[in-house]
Amino acid sequence: MISHSIWIVGASRSGKTARLVKSFCAWLHSEQHTFDSFYTEKPSQPQGWGTSQISSLPKIEPGILVLAANSENRRDLADKIVTATQGKYPVRAKTMLGFFQDEVTLFWPLLIQSLKLKAQFPVRLRPETEQELATKFWHSRLDAATLQPAGVNESRLVRRILDLFQLAAYSGTPCEDISQILQTGLQENAIDLEPDFLASLLLDWRNWCLERGLLSYGIITELYSQNLLSDRHYQQQLTQRYHAVLADDVDDYPAVARQLFDFLLDQGAVGAFSYNPDGAVRLGLGADPKYLEGLAGRCQIETLTTSPVPSLAEQLLPPMLELVTESMMISSLPNSLQLIQTKLRSELLRKTAAEIVQAIDSGKVQPEDVAIIAPGLDAIARYTLVEILAKKNIPVESLHEQRPLISSPVIRALLTMLALVYPGLGRLVDRDAVAEMLVILSRKQEISEDSLVQTRFIASSPTRIDPVRAGLIADYCFKPHPDNPNLLPVSAFERWDRIGYAATTAYGEILQWLEKQKTQPLIPSPTSLLYLAIQDFICKDSNPPYDQMAALRELLETAQHYWEIDTRLRQINPSTVGEEASATVAEFIHLLRRGTITANPYPLRPIGVARKAVTLATIFQYRSSRRFHRWHFWLDAGSPLWTKGGAASLFAAPLFLRDRLGEPWTAEDENSLEEARLRKIFADLLSRVAEKVYLCHSDLAVNGQEQLGHLLPLVHACL
C-alpha cells in the first residue's frame, strides 16, 4: 500500500499541478499490483441490508477521486492525468460541489430512509429558480415592516438569506446553528433582522424543499456533510470506491472538503494536495484556505520555490508591496512596469486600446500574448475596448462574460413569440417587441471566412424585414389585446405594397407559423415551442456563432429546468394542476426580463484550438482561470476595488470561517483582510506575466469621482 500522502505548496505557476500529476504517476508505478487488485475486488454489501436496498445503490468500481477548484481547471487537470497515465486507470474529475451533488443524487435512497423523506427523485434548483421560489415562500413574512429596517429590497434580502444558508453549509455548520453564529458575530446595525427570525426562515425553507425533493447547492452540501458522510453504509461504499484522492488548489475549497479528506485518510486512502498561499481566489465566497491548510500536518510536505516559467514576480513584487503597503519611497521602478495615465476614463480606454494595437501591429506581441485585467468591467469599458480592437482586426476573448440572456435580441424575439402563441399574455407584448421579433426571425445568416472567427453572424446581414418595414407592420398589423394579441395579414395595411415582396413573403411565413402553433389542439410545451422556433428561424440553413449558440442553449436549458420544477410542484400541490400554463409562461418571461439568468451553458468553452485573441477579464475571472501572458494591462489602477479581488464577498462570510467561527468581524479585521488580499493579488498576477505590466489609470472614474485606490502610490512612483 502507498505509505504517505503529499502536500505540495508553492506560489502561482511554480509547477504544483505538474508535480501533483508526476507524483501520482509514481504512486501508480510503485504500487501497480495493489491498484490492480482494487479494480478486481467486488464491493461488499453493508451489514443488515436487504437485496432491494442494495440494488438501489450504485455499483461503482474503486478508483481515484480527482478534484479541482472550478470546472475549467477540472477539465484541464483531468486531461493532464489521462495523458500522463495513458488512460490506464479511470479518473473521476469533479469540482467539490459537483462531487457533493453526484453523491447526494446517487445515494438518495439512503437519505430518504434516514430523513424519512418522500420517495421521489431529487430535482436540483438553479440559483435563480431557488431565489424566485424562496421569494414566493417568504413573501408573507417579509412584509414592508420587515424590509424597511433591513434597508434592502426584497430580492436582495432573499439572496442574502439564502447565501447565509450556503455559507453555513460550506463551513459544515448545521442550519440550526446559524442563529447562534449571527448573534455572536454580527455587529449592531449590521442587519436589523433578528437572527432567530432569519434562522426560522431558512429552516422552514429547507424543510419545504426536502418535502418536494428540491435541492439547492446549499441543501446539497448540508445533506452531504451532515447526513450522508456520517452514514455507515455510505462510508463503506465510499471507502470501497476511492482509495486515493488528488485535489488541486485546495486553497479554494470550502471547509466541508476537509471532512471528506480526513475521513478518506483515516480509512487508509492516500492523498495528493496542492496549495497556493497566494491563491484563495474564492475567499469570501465560501472558501476556507486556512482550515484546509491544516491537512498539511497529515502529509509529507514538498515546497516548490522556483518557477519553471519566468515571470515578473521576483522583479516587481518586493518594490510594489513596499510602495503600497508600507508607503515607502523608491527612486525608480523597473522598466517592466509602465504607466498609461489620462484625465478621463474614456480617454484611458482609447489610449489603452491604441497601445495594444501599436504593439501588435509592430510585431512586439501577438493578440494571445496580451491580457487586460480590471477589478470590475462595466458594459461601457467592455464595449469600447472590444469595438476599438475589432476595428483593427484584433479579436477579444471575454473570460466567462455573463451578460443577461435578455440582452440578446434573439432571446427577446423568442420570448415575444411565446407571448403571441400562449393566450393571456397580451400585456407582455408591445409594438416595439413585435417589430424586433419580425426583424430577428426574418434575418438571414452569412458565413464569413476571416481571421477573427470561422463563422460569424453579421449584424448588418440581409434581413427580409428591415427595421423600418418591421415598424410599419407592427403599427398597422399588430392588434394588441390583454388575452389574445394578434398579428393581422399584411393586407390590413392599406399601403401594404410599400412593404415589398421579400418582406411580405417573410412576414407571411412568420404569421403562418404562429397561427399553426396557436390552432393546434394542444399547444406544444414552451420548451418544445422554443426549440421549433430556433430550428425553423434562427438556425435554418446555417449555424450561428458560438456566443449566440451559447445564449440559445442556455435559454433551452433554463426553460427545461423551469418546467421540470413546475411539474414537480404541481405533483406535490394538486390544487395547482388546473391553473393555466400561460401563468407559468408569464412567470418565466418575467424571470428572464429581470436579467438574473446569463448565457453560461455546459460546456463553457468552445471545443478545439484556443482563439488567438486578447484576453479581457476581471481580477477574479483571470485568477480563477490560472492563465499566463507576456503582457498585462491593469485597468483602473486607481480603483478602490483592487482590494476586493474583483468579486464582492458574501454577507457575513468571515463569520463562517472555521478558525474564527461566530467571532465578531471588526473594521480592523476587514482592513487586515484587504491588505492580505492585495498582497495575494500582486503575487498571483505578477507570477502570471512574463515581460511587461501596464498600469492604466485615469484621474476620474466612470462616475466622475476622483480615483483614490490603494494602487495610487504605484501610479505616482511611475511618474
C-alpha positions in Angstrom: 0.0 0.0 0.0 1.2 3.6 -0.6 2.9 4.8 2.5 2.2 8.5 2.6 0.2 11.4 1.3 1.9 14.5 0.0 1.2 18.2 0.4 2.6 20.3 -2.4 2.9 24.0 -1.6 4.1 26.7 -3.9 3.4 30.1 -5.5 1.4 30.5 -8.7 3.0 28.9 -11.8 5.5 27.1 -9.6 4.7 23.7 -11.1 2.3 22.4 -8.4 -0.1 20.7 -10.8 2.7 19.1 -12.8 4.3 17.9 -9.6 0.9 16.6 -8.4 0.5 14.5 -11.6 4.1 13.3 -11.6 3.8 12.1 -8.0 0.6 10.4 -8.8 2.1 8.5 -11.7 5.0 7.4 -9.5 2.4 6.0 -7.0 0.7 4.0 -9.7 4.0 2.6 -10.9 5.3 1.6 -7.5 2.0 0.2 -6.3 0.6 -1.2 -9.5 -0.2 -4.6 -8.2 -2.1 -3.1 -5.3 -4.2 -0.8 -7.5 -4.8 -3.7 -9.9 -6.4 -5.6 -7.1 -8.6 -2.7 -6.2 -10.2 -2.9 -9.7 -10.9 -6.6 -9.4 -12.4 -6.6 -5.9 -16.2 -6.7 -5.5 -17.7 -4.2 -3.1 -19.2 -6.0 -0.1 -22.8 -5.4 0.9 -23.4 -3.4 4.1 -24.5 -5.4 7.1 -28.2 -5.7 7.7 -29.3 -4.6 4.2 -31.7 -6.4 2.0 -31.4 -7.1 -1.7 -33.9 -4.3 -2.7 -31.9 -1.7 -0.7 -28.6 -2.8 -2.1 -29.9 -2.8 -5.6 -30.8 0.8 -5.3 -27.2 1.8 -4.5 -24.7 2.4 -7.4 -22.2 -0.3 -8.1 -19.0 1.7 -8.9 -15.6 0.1 -9.1 -13.0 1.5 -6.8 -10.9 4.3 -8.3 -9.2 7.6 -7.8 -11.1 10.8 -6.8 -9.7 13.8 -8.7 -10.9 17.2 -7.6 -10.3 20.7 -8.9 -11.3 24.2 -7.8 -13.6 25.0 -10.7 -15.0 23.4 -13.9 -12.3 24.9 -16.2 -9.4 23.7 -14.1 -11.2 20.3 -13.6 -11.1 19.6 -17.4 -7.5 20.7 -17.7 -6.4 18.5 -14.7 -8.3 15.5 -16.0 -6.7 15.9 -19.4 -3.2 16.0 -17.9 -3.8 12.9 -15.7 -5.3 10.9 -18.5 -2.4 11.8 -20.8 0.2 11.1 -18.2 -1.3 7.7 -17.2 -2.2 6.8 -20.8 -5.8 6.3 -19.7 -4.9 3.2 -17.9 -6.9 4.0 -14.8 -10.4 5.6 -14.5 -10.2 9.2 -13.4 -13.3 10.9 -11.9 -12.5 14.6 -12.1 -15.0 16.8 -10.4 -15.4 20.1 -8.6 -16.1 19.8 -4.9 -19.7 20.9 -5.4 -20.1 18.6 -8.4 -18.9 15.7 -6.2 -21.4 16.5 -3.5 -24.2 16.8 -6.0 -23.4 13.4 -7.6 -23.1 11.7 -4.3 -26.4 13.0 -2.9 -28.2 12.0 -6.1 -26.6 8.6 -6.3 -27.3 7.8 -2.6 -30.7 9.5 -2.4 -32.3 6.2 -1.1 -30.1 6.4 2.0 -31.2 9.9 2.7 -34.9 9.0 2.1 -34.5 6.3 4.7 -32.6 8.3 7.3 -34.5 11.6 7.0 -37.9 9.8 6.3 -38.5 11.8 3.1 -41.0 11.1 0.4 -39.7 8.6 -2.2 -39.2 10.8 -5.2 -36.3 11.5 -7.4 -34.5 14.7 -6.4 -34.5 17.8 -8.7 -31.7 20.4 -8.5 -32.6 24.0 -8.0 -30.7 26.6 -10.0 -29.8 29.7 -8.0 -32.3 31.9 -10.0 -35.1 29.4 -9.5 -34.2 29.0 -5.9 -34.4 32.7 -5.3 -37.8 33.0 -7.1 -39.3 30.2 -5.1 -37.9 31.4 -1.8 -39.2 34.9 -2.5 -42.7 33.5 -3.0 -42.4 31.2 0.0 -41.2 34.0 2.3 -43.3 36.8 0.8 -46.0 36.8 3.5 -43.3 37.0 6.2 -41.1 39.6 4.5 -43.6 42.4 4.6 -42.8 46.1 4.4 -42.4 46.3 8.2 -39.6 43.7 7.8 -37.9 45.1 4.8 -37.7 48.7 5.9 -35.4 48.1 8.9 -33.3 45.8 6.8 -32.5 48.6 4.4 -32.6 46.4 1.3 -35.2 45.4 -1.2 -36.9 42.1 -1.1 -34.9 40.5 -3.8 -31.6 41.4 -2.3 -32.7 40.4 1.2 -33.8 37.0 -0.1 -30.5 36.4 -1.8 -28.6 37.4 1.3 -30.6 35.0 3.5 -30.0 32.2 1.0 -26.3 33.0 0.9 -26.2 32.6 4.7 -27.5 29.1 4.4 -24.9 28.3 1.7 -22.1 29.7 3.7 -23.1 27.7 6.8 -23.3 24.5 4.6 -19.9 25.1 3.2 -18.4 25.5 6.7 -20.0 22.3 7.9 -22.4 24.2 10.2 -25.9 22.8 10.7 -28.7 25.1 9.7 -29.9 25.1 13.3 -26.7 26.8 14.5 -26.9 29.8 12.1 -28.9 31.8 14.6 -26.2 31.5 17.3 -23.4 32.4 14.9 -25.2 35.5 13.7 -26.0 36.6 17.3 -22.4 36.4 18.4 -20.7 37.5 15.2 -22.8 40.3 13.7 -22.1 43.8 14.9 -25.1 46.0 15.9 -26.9 47.5 13.0 -25.2 45.1 10.5 -28.7 43.9 9.7 -31.8 44.8 11.7 -33.5 41.5 11.4 -33.5 39.1 14.4 -31.1 36.1 13.9 -33.7 33.8 15.2 -36.1 35.1 12.6 -33.6 34.5 9.8 -32.8 31.0 11.1 -36.5 30.2 11.2 -36.9 31.3 7.6 -34.1 29.0 6.5 -35.3 26.0 8.5 -38.8 26.3 7.0 -37.3 26.8 3.5 -35.1 23.7 3.8 -37.9 21.5 5.1 -40.2 22.8 2.3 -37.6 21.9 -0.4 -36.9 18.5 1.1 -40.6 17.6 1.1 -40.7 18.3 -2.6 -37.3 16.8 -3.5 -35.8 20.2 -4.5 -32.1 20.5 -3.9 -30.2 23.8 -4.0 -26.4 23.9 -3.7 -26.7 24.8 0.0 -29.1 22.0 0.7 -26.9 19.5 -1.3 -23.8 20.5 0.7 -25.6 20.3 4.0 -27.1 16.9 3.2 -23.7 15.5 2.3 -21.7 16.9 5.3 -24.4 16.5 8.0 -26.2 13.3 6.9 -24.5 11.3 4.1 -20.9 11.4 5.2 -21.7 10.2 8.7 -23.9 7.3 7.4 -22.0 4.0 8.0 -23.5 2.4 4.8 -22.3 5.3 2.7 -18.9 5.2 4.4 -18.5 1.5 3.4 -19.4 2.3 -0.2 -17.1 5.4 -0.2 -14.0 3.6 1.0 -14.6 0.7 -1.5 -14.8 3.2 -4.4 -11.9 5.5 -3.6 -8.5 4.5 -2.3 -6.7 7.7 -3.4 -7.7 11.3 -3.6 -5.9 14.0 -5.7 -7.0 17.6 -5.1 -5.6 20.6 -6.9 -5.7 24.2 -5.5 -7.3 23.2 -2.2 -6.9 26.9 -1.1 -10.2 27.5 -3.0 -12.1 24.6 -1.3 -14.9 25.0 1.3 -14.3 23.8 4.8 -16.5 20.7 4.3 -14.0 19.4 1.9 -11.6 18.7 4.7 -14.3 16.5 6.4 -14.2 14.3 3.3 -10.4 14.3 3.1 -9.9 13.5 6.8 -12.3 10.6 6.5 -10.6 9.1 3.5 -7.2 9.5 5.0 -8.4 7.9 8.3 -9.6 4.9 6.2 -6.2 4.3 4.7 -6.5 6.2 1.5 -3.6 8.3 0.3 -3.9 11.9 -0.9 -2.0 14.4 -3.0 -2.9 18.0 -2.4 -1.6 21.2 -3.9 -1.9 24.5 -2.0 -1.1 28.1 -3.1 -0.5 30.5 -0.3 -1.0 33.3 -2.8 -4.3 31.8 -4.0 -7.6 31.8 -2.1 -9.4 33.4 -5.0 -12.8 32.4 -3.6 -12.1 33.7 0.0 -15.3 35.4 1.0 -17.4 33.2 -1.4 -17.2 30.0 0.7 -13.5 29.0 0.5 -11.7 28.4 3.8 -8.0 28.2 2.9 -6.7 28.4 6.5 -8.8 25.4 7.6 -7.8 23.3 4.6 -4.1 24.1 5.3 -4.5 22.0 8.4 -4.3 19.0 6.2 -0.6 19.6 5.7 0.0 18.1 9.2 -1.1 14.7 7.8 1.1 14.7 4.8 4.7 14.9 3.6 5.2 18.5 2.7 7.0 19.4 -0.5 7.7 23.1 -1.1 8.3 24.4 -4.7 10.3 27.6 -4.6 11.3 28.1 -8.3 9.0 28.6 -11.2 9.7 26.6 -14.5 8.3 29.7 -16.4 10.0 33.1 -15.9 7.7 35.8 -14.6 7.9 39.3 -13.2 7.1 38.3 -9.6 10.7 38.3 -8.4 11.5 41.6 -10.0 8.3 43.6 -9.3 6.7 42.1 -6.2 9.0 43.5 -3.5 9.1 47.1 -4.6 5.3 47.2 -5.4 4.5 45.8 -2.0 6.8 48.3 -0.3 5.1 51.2 -2.1 1.5 50.1 -1.5 1.6 48.6 2.0 4.5 50.4 3.7 4.3 53.8 1.8 8.0 53.8 1.2 9.6 56.0 -1.4 11.5 54.2 -4.2 13.8 56.2 -6.5 12.9 54.1 -9.6 10.9 51.1 -10.7 12.0 48.5 -13.3 11.1 49.3 -16.9 8.9 46.3 -17.0 6.3 48.4 -15.1 4.8 51.1 -17.4 2.1 53.7 -16.9 -0.8 54.9 -19.1 -2.4 57.9 -17.5 -5.3 60.2 -18.6 -7.7 62.6 -17.0 -10.9 60.9 -18.1 -11.7 57.3 -18.2 -13.0 57.4 -21.8 -9.5 58.7 -22.8 -7.9 55.9 -20.8 -9.9 53.2 -22.7 -8.9 54.7 -26.1 -5.3 55.1 -25.1 -5.0 51.6 -23.7 -6.5 50.1 -26.8 -4.2 52.2 -29.0 -1.2 50.9 -27.1 -2.3 47.3 -27.7 -2.9 48.0 -31.4 0.5 49.6 -31.8 2.3 46.7 -30.0 0.5 44.1 -32.1 1.0 45.9 -35.4 4.7 46.4 -34.7 5.1 42.7 -34.0 6.2 43.1 -30.4 3.4 40.8 -29.2 0.6 38.7 -30.7 -3.0 39.1 -29.6 -2.9 35.9 -27.5 0.1 37.4 -25.5 -2.0 40.3 -24.1 -4.4 40.3 -21.2 -6.5 43.3 -20.0 -7.3 42.8 -16.3 -9.6 45.1 -14.3 -11.1 45.0 -10.8 -14.5 45.4 -12.4 -15.6 45.6 -16.1 -18.7 47.8 -16.8 -20.5 47.5 -20.1 -19.0 50.7 -21.4 -15.4 49.6 -20.9 -16.0 46.2 -22.3 -17.8 47.6 -25.4 -15.2 50.3 -26.0 -12.2 48.0 -25.9 -13.8 45.3 -27.9 -15.0 47.7 -30.6 -11.7 49.6 -31.0 -9.7 46.4 -31.2 -12.2 44.7 -33.5 -11.9 47.6 -36.0 -8.2 46.8 -36.2 -9.0 43.1 -36.8 -7.8 42.2 -33.3 -10.2 39.6 -31.7 -11.0 39.9 -28.0 -12.0 37.0 -25.7 -14.0 38.0 -22.7 -13.5 35.4 -20.0 -16.8 34.0 -18.7 -18.7 37.0 -19.8 -22.1 36.7 -18.0 -24.4 39.0 -19.8 -28.1 38.6 -19.1 -29.9 36.5 -21.6 -32.5 39.2 -22.1 -29.7 41.5 -23.5 -29.7 39.3 -26.6 -32.1 40.4 -29.4 -32.6 36.8 -30.4 -33.8 35.8 -26.9 -36.1 38.8 -26.7 -37.6 37.8 -30.0 -38.3 34.3 -28.9 -39.9 35.5 -25.7 -42.2 37.8 -27.8 -43.1 34.7 -29.9 -44.1 32.8 -26.7 -46.3 35.7 -25.6 -48.1 35.7 -29.0 -48.7 32.0 -29.0 -50.0 31.4 -25.5 -53.3 33.1 -24.5 -53.5 35.6 -21.7 -50.0 37.2 -22.2 -51.0 40.3 -24.2 -49.7 42.7 -21.6 -46.2 41.3 -22.1 -46.2 42.3 -25.8 -45.8 45.8 -27.3 -45.3 47.3 -30.7 -41.5 47.6 -30.4 -41.1 43.9 -29.3 -43.2 42.8 -32.2 -41.1 44.8 -34.7 -37.8 43.4 -33.2 -39.2 39.9 -33.4 -40.0 40.4 -37.1 -36.5 41.6 -37.9 -34.8 38.8 -36.0 -36.9 35.9 -37.3 -36.6 37.1 -40.9 -32.8 37.6 -40.8 -30.5 35.5 -42.9 -27.1 34.4 -41.7 -24.0 34.5 -43.7 -20.7 32.7 -43.3 -17.6 34.9 -43.3 -14.1 33.4 -43.6 -11.9 35.9 -41.9 -9.1 36.0 -39.3 -11.5 36.7 -36.4 -13.9 33.8 -36.5 -14.7 31.0 -38.7 -18.5 31.6 -38.7 -20.0 34.9 -37.9 -23.5 36.3 -37.5 -23.4 39.6 -39.5 -25.3 42.3 -37.7 -25.9 44.0 -41.0 -26.7 40.7 -42.8 -29.6 40.7 -45.2 -32.9 40.8 -43.4 -36.0 40.3 -45.4 -37.9 42.6 -43.0 -35.7 45.6 -42.2 -36.4 47.8 -39.0 -38.4 50.4 -41.0 -40.7 47.9 -42.6 -41.0 46.0 -39.3 -42.1 49.2 -37.6 -44.8 49.7 -40.3 -46.1 46.2 -40.0 -46.2 46.5 -36.2 -48.0 49.8 -36.4 -50.7 48.6 -38.8 -50.9 44.8 -38.4 -50.3 44.2 -34.7 -53.6 44.1 -32.8 -53.0 44.5 -29.0 -55.3 42.6 -26.6 -54.8 41.6 -23.0 -55.7 38.0 -23.7 -55.2 37.3 -27.4 -52.8 39.7 -29.1 -52.8 39.1 -32.8 -50.9 39.8 -36.0 -53.2 40.6 -38.9 -52.4 39.8 -42.5 -50.2 42.4 -44.3 -53.3 43.5 -46.3 -54.6 45.2 -43.2 -52.1 47.9 -44.1 -53.7 50.0 -46.8 -50.3 50.7 -48.5 -49.0 47.2 -48.0 -47.4 47.5 -51.4 -44.8 49.7 -49.8 -43.6 46.7 -47.7 -42.1 44.9 -50.7 -42.2 41.3 -51.9 -39.4 40.0 -49.8 -40.7 41.5 -46.5 -44.3 40.5 -47.4 -43.2 36.9 -48.0 -41.2 36.7 -44.8 -44.0 38.2 -42.8 -46.4 35.7 -44.3 -44.1 32.8 -43.3 -43.9 34.1 -39.7 -47.6 34.7 -39.5 -48.4 31.2 -40.9 -46.0 29.6 -38.4 -47.6 31.4 -35.4 -51.1 30.5 -36.5 -50.2 26.9 -36.9 -48.9 26.7 -33.3 -51.9 28.5 -31.9 -54.5 26.4 -33.7 -53.2 23.1 -32.7 -55.5 21.0 -30.5 -52.7 21.0 -27.9 -50.1 23.8 -27.9 -46.6 22.4 -27.6 -44.8 22.8 -24.3 -42.8 26.1 -24.1 -39.5 24.2 -24.3 -40.7 22.4 -27.5 -42.0 25.6 -28.9 -38.7 27.4 -28.4 -36.8 24.6 -30.0 -39.1 24.7 -33.0 -38.7 28.4 -33.4 -34.9 28.1 -33.2 -34.9 25.3 -35.7 -37.3 27.0 -38.2 -36.0 30.5 -38.0 -32.7 31.1 -36.1 -30.7 28.0 -37.2 -32.4 27.4 -40.5 -29.8 26.7 -43.3 -26.8 28.0 -41.1 -25.1 27.7 -37.8 -25.0 30.8 -35.6 -21.7 31.7 -33.9 -20.6 30.3 -30.6 -21.8 33.2 -28.4 -25.2 33.2 -29.9 -25.5 29.4 -29.7 -24.5 29.7 -26.0 -27.4 32.1 -25.4 -29.8 29.8 -27.2 -28.6 26.7 -25.4 -28.9 28.4 -22.0 -32.4 29.5 -22.9 -33.4 25.9 -23.7 -31.7 24.6 -20.6 -33.3 27.2 -18.4 -36.8 26.5 -19.9 -36.4 22.8 -19.4 -35.3 23.3 -15.8 -38.1 25.8 -15.1 -40.8 23.4 -16.3 -39.2 20.5 -14.6 -39.6 22.4 -11.3 -43.1 23.5 -12.2 -44.1 19.9 -12.9 -42.7 18.8 -9.5 -44.6 21.5 -7.7 -47.9 20.6 -9.5 -47.4 17.0 -8.5 -47.0 17.9 -4.8 -49.8 20.5 -4.8 -52.7 19.1 -6.9 -54.7 22.3 -6.4 -52.5 24.0 -9.0 -53.0 21.4 -11.7 -55.9 23.2 -13.2 -54.1 26.5 -13.5 -53.4 27.8 -17.0 -49.9 27.0 -18.4 -49.9 30.6 -19.6 -49.4 31.8 -16.0 -46.2 29.8 -15.8 -45.0 31.1 -19.2 -45.6 34.7 -17.9 -43.5 34.0 -14.8 -40.8 32.5 -17.0 -40.7 35.7 -19.2 -40.7 37.9 -16.1 -37.8 35.9 -14.7 -35.7 36.4 -17.8 -36.6 40.0 -18.1 -35.2 40.6 -14.6 -31.8 39.7 -16.0 -30.9 37.1 -13.4 -30.0 34.4 -16.0 -26.9 34.6 -18.1 -25.6 32.6 -21.1 -23.4 30.1 -19.3 -24.3 26.6 -20.5 -22.2 23.5 -20.3 -19.5 23.2 -21.7 -18.3 26.8 -21.0 -15.7 26.9 -23.7 -15.6 26.1 -27.4 -14.1 22.8 -28.4 -10.9 23.0 -30.5 -7.8 25.2 -30.7 -7.9 28.3 -28.4 -8.7 31.5 -30.2 -5.7 33.8 -30.9 -7.3 36.8 -29.1 -6.6 39.4 -26.5 -8.0 38.3 -23.1 -10.4 40.6 -21.3 -11.2 39.7 -17.7 -11.8 40.8 -14.1 -9.2 40.0 -11.5 -11.4 37.2 -10.1 -12.0 35.7 -13.6 -8.4 35.9 -14.6 -7.0 34.4 -11.3 -9.6 31.6 -11.4 -8.7 30.6 -15.0 -5.0 30.2 -14.0 -3.7 31.8 -17.3 -0.4 33.3 -18.2 0.5 36.1 -20.7 3.5 38.1 -21.8 1.9 41.5 -21.3 -0.6 42.7 -18.7 -2.7 45.8 -18.8 -4.1 46.5 -15.3 -7.1 48.7 -16.0 -8.4 51.3 -13.5 -5.3 51.1 -11.3 -6.7 53.8 -9.0 -9.9 52.0 -8.3 -10.6 51.1 -4.6 -12.0 47.7 -5.9 -8.5 46.2 -6.2 -8.6 45.2 -2.6 -11.9 43.4 -3.2 -10.3 41.0 -5.7 -12.8 41.7 -8.5 -15.6 39.9 -6.6 -17.9 41.0 -3.8 -17.7 38.9 -0.7 -20.9 37.3 0.5 -22.7 38.9 3.5 -21.3 37.6 6.9 -18.8 35.3 5.1 -16.0 35.8 7.7 -18.3 34.6 10.4 -18.3 31.1 8.9 -14.5 30.6 8.7 -13.7 27.6 10.9 -10.8 29.2 12.7 -13.0 32.0 13.9 -16.5 30.6 13.7 -19.0 33.1 15.1 -16.4 35.6 16.2 -17.2 39.3 15.7 -15.8 40.8 12.5 -14.5 44.3 13.1 -13.3 47.2 10.9 -9.7 46.2 11.8 -10.3 42.7 10.7 -11.6 44.0 7.3 -8.6 46.2 6.8 -6.2 43.3 7.5 -8.1 41.1 5.1 -8.0 43.7 2.3 -4.2 44.2 2.8 -3.6 40.4 2.8 -5.8 40.1 -0.3 -3.9 42.8 -2.1 -0.7 41.0 -1.4 -2.1 37.8 -2.8 -3.4 39.6 -5.9 0.0 41.1 -6.6 1.9 37.9 -6.1 -0.6 35.9 -8.2 -0.9 38.3 -11.1 2.9 39.0 -11.3 3.5 35.3 -11.4 1.3 35.1 -14.5 3.0 37.8 -16.6 6.4 37.4 -18.3 7.6 40.7 -19.7 5.6 43.8 -19.0 2.8 45.3 -16.8 1.0 48.5 -17.8 -0.8 50.4 -15.0 -3.8 52.1 -16.7 -5.0 55.0 -14.6 -7.5 57.8 -15.1 -7.8 60.6 -12.5 -11.6 60.4 -12.7 -13.7 57.2 -12.6 -16.6 56.5 -14.9 -18.9 58.3 -12.5 -16.7 61.4 -12.4 -15.3 60.8 -8.9 -11.6 61.0 -8.2 -9.8 57.6 -8.1 -8.1 57.2 -4.7 -7.4 53.4 -4.5 -4.6 51.5 -2.9 -2.5 51.3 -6.1 -2.2 55.1 -6.3 1.3 55.1 -4.8 2.4 52.9 -7.7 1.0 55.4 -10.2 2.9 58.3 -8.5 6.1 56.3 -8.4 5.8 55.5 -12.2 5.5 59.2 -12.9 
